[in-house]
Amino acid sequence: MHSAIDFKQLVEAVGDAIVVCDANGAITLWNPAAERLFGFAESEALGQSLDLIIPERQRQRHWDGYHKTMQTGQTRYGNDVLRVPALHKDGRALSIAFTVAMLFSAEKKVTAIIAIIRDETARFSEERSLRKRLAELEAK
């Protein structure tokens, strides 16, 4: 038996951040996990640019890729997990991992990009410490 899924409930219940942006890069969906991860309430994020969470030094590269994806309807990342720096509302740096997917109109034009995002800050910090420790041990 196939039962209907309540997608609003799913988006609100899932533990990973879900952020959807329109063709211009304005945030159109910001779930409770995105609020917890980035510190911005839904009301603060909706309608805003992704610059809200993108460190200044990454912005040009991000937007170059974003606009190319919107024009071509293709992303060079496919189902790859991307790892990038991000910003919390309080200004601290985050390390995030995410996948992207695109939504299309009936005319096969990209209408939105969805990112499913996870906080990797603690794991990234731990890995960096382990690499540093390993380098110290190998240098002895």
PyRosetta script that sets phi, psi and omega in degrees:
from pyrosetta import init, pose_from_sequence

init()
pose = pose_from_sequence("MHSAIDFKQLVEAVGDAIVVCDANGAITLWNPAAERLFGFAESEALGQSLDLIIPERQRQRHWDGYHKTMQTGQTRYGNDVLRVPALHKDGRALSIAFTVAMLFSAEKKVTAIIAIIRDETARFSEERSLRKRLAELEAK")
pose.set_psi(1, 132.3)
pose.set_omega(1, -178.8)
pose.set_phi(2, -100.3)
pose.set_psi(2, 121.1)
pose.set_omega(2, 179.5)
pose.set_phi(3, -108.1)
pose.set_psi(3, 148.8)
pose.set_omega(3, 179.5)
pose.set_phi(4, -69.6)
pose.set_psi(4, 139.9)
pose.set_omega(4, 178.1)
pose.set_phi(5, -97.3)
pose.set_psi(5, 134.0)
pose.set_omega(5, 175.5)
pose.set_phi(6, -83.8)
pose.set_psi(6, 95.5)
pose.set_omega(6, -174.1)
pose.set_phi(7, -66.0)
pose.set_psi(7, -32.1)
pose.set_omega(7, 176.4)
pose.set_phi(8, -62.7)
pose.set_psi(8, -44.4)
pose.set_omega(8, 178.9)
pose.set_phi(9, -64.9)
pose.set_psi(9, -40.7)
pose.set_omega(9, 179.5)
pose.set_phi(10, -60.4)
pose.set_psi(10, -49.2)
pose.set_omega(10, -178.7)
pose.set_phi(11, -61.2)
pose.set_psi(11, -37.9)
pose.set_omega(11, -178.7)
pose.set_phi(12, -77.5)
pose.set_psi(12, -26.6)
pose.set_omega(12, -174.9)
pose.set_phi(13, -89.0)
pose.set_psi(13, -27.3)
pose.set_omega(13, -173.4)
pose.set_phi(14, -63.3)
pose.set_psi(14, 146.8)
pose.set_omega(14, -176.5)
pose.set_phi(15, -79.1)
pose.set_psi(15, -20.2)
pose.set_omega(15, 178.5)
pose.set_phi(16, -89.1)
pose.set_psi(16, 150.3)
pose.set_omega(16, 176.9)
pose.set_phi(17, -69.1)
pose.set_psi(17, 137.1)
pose.set_omega(17, 173.3)
pose.set_phi(18, -121.4)
pose.set_psi(18, 121.0)
pose.set_omega(18, 179.3)
pose.set_phi(19, -126.4)
pose.set_psi(19, 128.1)
pose.set_omega(19, 177.3)
pose.set_phi(20, -117.4)
pose.set_psi(20, 135.4)
pose.set_omega(20, 178.0)
pose.set_phi(21, -125.2)
pose.set_psi(21, 146.7)
pose.set_omega(21, 177.8)
pose.set_phi(22, -80.0)
pose.set_psi(22, -176.5)
pose.set_omega(22, -175.8)
pose.set_phi(23, -59.5)
pose.set_psi(23, -26.0)
pose.set_omega(23, -179.7)
pose.set_phi(24, -91.2)
pose.set_psi(24, -2.6)
pose.set_omega(24, 179.2)
pose.set_phi(25, 89.9)
pose.set_psi(25, 12.7)
pose.set_omega(25, 176.7)
pose.set_phi(26, -84.9)
pose.set_psi(26, 137.6)
pose.set_omega(26, -178.6)
pose.set_phi(27, -72.7)
pose.set_psi(27, 125.7)
pose.set_omega(27, -179.3)
pose.set_phi(28, -115.3)
pose.set_psi(28, -14.9)
pose.set_omega(28, 175.6)
pose.set_phi(29, -144.7)
pose.set_psi(29, 135.1)
pose.set_omega(29, -176.6)
pose.set_phi(30, -146.5)
pose.set_psi(30, 102.1)
pose.set_omega(30, -173.7)
pose.set_phi(31, -82.2)
pose.set_psi(31, 170.6)
pose.set_omega(31, -179.5)
pose.set_phi(32, -56.3)
pose.set_psi(32, -34.0)
pose.set_omega(32, 178.2)
pose.set_phi(33, -66.7)
pose.set_psi(33, -33.4)
pose.set_omega(33, 175.4)
pose.set_phi(34, -66.2)
pose.set_psi(34, -38.7)
pose.set_omega(34, 176.3)
pose.set_phi(35, -59.7)
pose.set_psi(35, -46.4)
pose.set_omega(35, -179.3)
pose.set_phi(36, -65.3)
pose.set_psi(36, -42.2)
pose.set_omega(36, -176.6)
pose.set_phi(37, -68.8)
pose.set_psi(37, -48.0)
pose.set_omega(37, -172.1)
pose.set_phi(38, -100.8)
pose.set_psi(38, -14.0)
pose.set_omega(38, 176.5)
pose.set_phi(39, 86.7)
pose.set_psi(39, -5.2)
pose.set_omega(39, 178.8)
pose.set_phi(40, -94.5)
pose.set_psi(40, 132.8)
pose.set_omega(40, 175.0)
pose.set_phi(41, -68.3)
pose.set_psi(41, 157.5)
pose.set_omega(41, 178.1)
pose.set_phi(42, -52.6)
pose.set_psi(42, -43.2)
pose.set_omega(42, -178.4)
pose.set_phi(43, -63.7)
pose.set_psi(43, -26.9)
pose.set_omega(43, 178.2)
pose.set_phi(44, -81.3)
pose.set_psi(44, -26.3)
pose.set_omega(44, -173.8)
pose.set_phi(45, -93.4)
pose.set_psi(45, -39.2)
pose.set_omega(45, -176.1)
pose.set_phi(46, -58.3)
pose.set_psi(46, 132.2)
pose.set_omega(46, -180.0)
pose.set_phi(47, 84.9)
pose.set_psi(47, -11.3)
pose.set_omega(47, -178.9)
pose.set_phi(48, -86.6)
pose.set_psi(48, 162.0)
pose.set_omega(48, 175.1)
pose.set_phi(49, -75.7)
pose.set_psi(49, 155.1)
pose.set_omega(49, 174.6)
pose.set_phi(50, -63.8)
pose.set_psi(50, -13.2)
pose.set_omega(50, 176.4)
pose.set_phi(51, -55.5)
pose.set_psi(51, -18.6)
pose.set_omega(51, 176.3)
pose.set_phi(52, -53.0)
pose.set_psi(52, -36.0)
pose.set_omega(52, -174.0)
pose.set_phi(53, -121.2)
pose.set_psi(53, 0.5)
pose.set_omega(53, -178.6)
pose.set_phi(54, -98.8)
pose.set_psi(54, 123.3)
pose.set_omega(54, 176.7)
pose.set_phi(55, -57.7)
pose.set_psi(55, 143.8)
pose.set_omega(55, -174.5)
pose.set_phi(56, -52.2)
pose.set_psi(56, -42.2)
pose.set_omega(56, -176.5)
pose.set_phi(57, -68.7)
pose.set_psi(57, -15.1)
pose.set_omega(57, 178.6)
pose.set_phi(58, -96.0)
pose.set_psi(58, -11.8)
pose.set_omega(58, -168.1)
pose.set_phi(59, -62.3)
pose.set_psi(59, -46.3)
pose.set_omega(59, -177.4)
pose.set_phi(60, -59.3)
pose.set_psi(60, -47.2)
pose.set_omega(60, -179.8)
pose.set_phi(61, -62.2)
pose.set_psi(61, -42.5)
pose.set_omega(61, 178.8)
pose.set_phi(62, -59.1)
pose.set_psi(62, -51.6)
pose.set_omega(62, -174.8)
pose.set_phi(63, -68.8)
pose.set_psi(63, -33.4)
pose.set_omega(63, 175.5)
pose.set_phi(64, -58.5)
pose.set_psi(64, -48.4)
pose.set_omega(64, 179.3)
pose.set_phi(65, -67.1)
pose.set_psi(65, -40.1)
pose.set_omega(65, -178.6)
pose.set_phi(66, -61.3)
pose.set_psi(66, -49.6)
pose.set_omega(66, -177.3)
pose.set_phi(67, -66.9)
pose.set_psi(67, -35.6)
pose.set_omega(67, 177.3)
pose.set_phi(68, -64.3)
pose.set_psi(68, -42.9)
pose.set_omega(68, 177.8)
pose.set_phi(69, -61.2)
pose.set_psi(69, -42.7)
pose.set_omega(69, 179.1)
pose.set_phi(70, -63.7)
pose.set_psi(70, -38.2)
pose.set_omega(70, -179.2)
pose.set_phi(71, -72.4)
pose.set_psi(71, -41.7)
pose.set_omega(71, -172.8)
pose.set_phi(72, -92.2)
pose.set_psi(72, -22.2)
pose.set_omega(72, -176.1)
pose.set_phi(73, 76.0)
pose.set_psi(73, 14.3)
pose.set_omega(73, -179.7)
pose.set_phi(74, -133.3)
pose.set_psi(74, 145.3)
pose.set_omega(74, 173.7)
pose.set_phi(75, -115.9)
pose.set_psi(75, 140.5)
pose.set_omega(75, -179.9)
pose.set_phi(76, -77.9)
pose.set_psi(76, -4.1)
pose.set_omega(76, -176.5)
pose.set_phi(77, -93.4)
pose.set_psi(77, -17.6)
pose.set_omega(77, 178.9)
pose.set_phi(78, 51.6)
pose.set_psi(78, -124.6)
pose.set_omega(78, 179.6)
pose.set_phi(79, -100.1)
pose.set_psi(79, 13.5)
pose.set_omega(79, 179.6)
pose.set_phi(80, -62.9)
pose.set_psi(80, 147.5)
pose.set_omega(80, 172.3)
pose.set_phi(81, -87.0)
pose.set_psi(81, 122.7)
pose.set_omega(81, -179.7)
pose.set_phi(82, -98.4)
pose.set_psi(82, 140.2)
pose.set_omega(82, 178.0)
pose.set_phi(83, -121.2)
pose.set_psi(83, 121.3)
pose.set_omega(83, -176.5)
pose.set_phi(84, -144.7)
pose.set_psi(84, 161.6)
pose.set_omega(84, 172.9)
pose.set_phi(85, -76.6)
pose.set_psi(85, 154.4)
pose.set_omega(85, 176.7)
pose.set_phi(86, -145.6)
pose.set_psi(86, 175.4)
pose.set_omega(86, -178.9)
pose.set_phi(87, -120.2)
pose.set_psi(87, 140.5)
pose.set_omega(87, 170.7)
pose.set_phi(88, -91.1)
pose.set_psi(88, 157.7)
pose.set_omega(88, 179.0)
pose.set_phi(89, -53.6)
pose.set_psi(89, -36.3)
pose.set_omega(89, -177.8)
pose.set_phi(90, -79.3)
pose.set_psi(90, 2.7)
pose.set_omega(90, 175.5)
pose.set_phi(91, 96.8)
pose.set_psi(91, -10.9)
pose.set_omega(91, -178.1)
pose.set_phi(92, -76.7)
pose.set_psi(92, 152.6)
pose.set_omega(92, -179.7)
pose.set_phi(93, -79.2)
pose.set_psi(93, 142.7)
pose.set_omega(93, 175.1)
pose.set_phi(94, -122.2)
pose.set_psi(94, 153.9)
pose.set_omega(94, 168.9)
pose.set_phi(95, -112.1)
pose.set_psi(95, 120.6)
pose.set_omega(95, -177.5)
pose.set_phi(96, -120.2)
pose.set_psi(96, 154.4)
pose.set_omega(96, 173.3)
pose.set_phi(97, -123.7)
pose.set_psi(97, 137.9)
pose.set_omega(97, -178.2)
pose.set_phi(98, -153.8)
pose.set_psi(98, 160.3)
pose.set_omega(98, 170.5)
pose.set_phi(99, -117.7)
pose.set_psi(99, 154.7)
pose.set_omega(99, 178.5)
pose.set_phi(100, -122.5)
pose.set_psi(100, 152.3)
pose.set_omega(100, 174.6)
pose.set_phi(101, -143.8)
pose.set_psi(101, 155.2)
pose.set_omega(101, -179.1)
pose.set_phi(102, -113.7)
pose.set_psi(102, 147.6)
pose.set_omega(102, 172.8)
pose.set_phi(103, -109.2)
pose.set_psi(103, 141.4)
pose.set_omega(103, -175.8)
pose.set_phi(104, -122.5)
pose.set_psi(104, 151.9)
pose.set_omega(104, 173.1)
pose.set_phi(105, -79.8)
pose.set_psi(105, 174.1)
pose.set_omega(105, 177.1)
pose.set_phi(106, -60.5)
pose.set_psi(106, -26.1)
pose.set_omega(106, 179.6)
pose.set_phi(107, -86.0)
pose.set_psi(107, 10.3)
pose.set_omega(107, 179.4)
pose.set_phi(108, 65.4)
pose.set_psi(108, 28.4)
pose.set_omega(108, 175.6)
pose.set_phi(109, -98.3)
pose.set_psi(109, 138.9)
pose.set_omega(109, 179.6)
pose.set_phi(110, -66.5)
pose.set_psi(110, 128.2)
pose.set_omega(110, 178.6)
pose.set_phi(111, -108.9)
pose.set_psi(111, -23.1)
pose.set_omega(111, -177.5)
pose.set_phi(112, -162.7)
pose.set_psi(112, 157.8)
pose.set_omega(112, 173.3)
pose.set_phi(113, -121.8)
pose.set_psi(113, 134.0)
pose.set_omega(113, 178.5)
pose.set_phi(114, -107.6)
pose.set_psi(114, 134.0)
pose.set_omega(114, 172.2)
pose.set_phi(115, -119.2)
pose.set_psi(115, 131.9)
pose.set_omega(115, 173.6)
pose.set_phi(116, -106.4)
pose.set_psi(116, 116.7)
pose.set_omega(116, -166.3)
pose.set_phi(117, -121.9)
pose.set_psi(117, 140.8)
pose.set_omega(117, 178.2)
pose.set_phi(118, -129.3)
pose.set_psi(118, 142.8)
pose.set_omega(118, 177.3)
pose.set_phi(119, -79.2)
pose.set_psi(119, 121.8)
pose.set_omega(119, 180.0)
pose.set_phi(120, -115.3)
pose.set_psi(120, 12.6)
pose.set_omega(120, -173.2)
pose.set_phi(121, -56.0)
pose.set_psi(121, -49.6)
pose.set_omega(121, -177.8)
pose.set_phi(122, -65.0)
pose.set_psi(122, -43.7)
pose.set_omega(122, -179.4)
pose.set_phi(123, -65.2)
pose.set_psi(123, -42.3)
pose.set_omega(123, 179.3)
pose.set_phi(124, -62.4)
pose.set_psi(124, -43.1)
pose.set_omega(124, 179.3)
pose.set_phi(125, -63.5)
pose.set_psi(125, -42.2)
pose.set_omega(125, 178.9)
pose.set_phi(126, -63.7)
pose.set_psi(126, -44.0)
pose.set_omega(126, 178.0)
pose.set_phi(127, -62.1)
pose.set_psi(127, -41.5)
pose.set_omega(127, 179.7)
pose.set_phi(128, -62.9)
pose.set_psi(128, -42.0)
pose.set_omega(128, 178.0)
pose.set_phi(129, -62.9)
pose.set_psi(129, -42.4)
pose.set_omega(129, 179.8)
pose.set_phi(130, -65.1)
pose.set_psi(130, -41.6)
pose.set_omega(130, 177.8)
pose.set_phi(131, -63.4)
pose.set_psi(131, -40.2)
pose.set_omega(131, 179.4)
pose.set_phi(132, -64.9)
pose.set_psi(132, -45.4)
pose.set_omega(132, 179.9)
pose.set_phi(133, -62.3)
pose.set_psi(133, -42.2)
pose.set_omega(133, 178.6)
pose.set_phi(134, -62.4)
pose.set_psi(134, -43.2)
pose.set_omega(134, 179.1)
pose.set_phi(135, -63.0)
pose.set_psi(135, -39.1)
pose.set_omega(135, 178.1)
pose.set_phi(136, -64.3)
pose.set_psi(136, -43.4)
pose.set_omega(136, -179.7)
pose.set_phi(137, -66.2)
pose.set_psi(137, -41.3)
pose.set_omega(137, 179.8)
pose.set_phi(138, -67.9)
pose.set_psi(138, -26.9)
pose.set_omega(138, -178.9)
pose.set_phi(139, -76.3)
pose.set_psi(139, -17.9)
pose.set_omega(139, -177.1)
pose.set_phi(140, -77.5)
pose.dump_pdb("model.pdb")
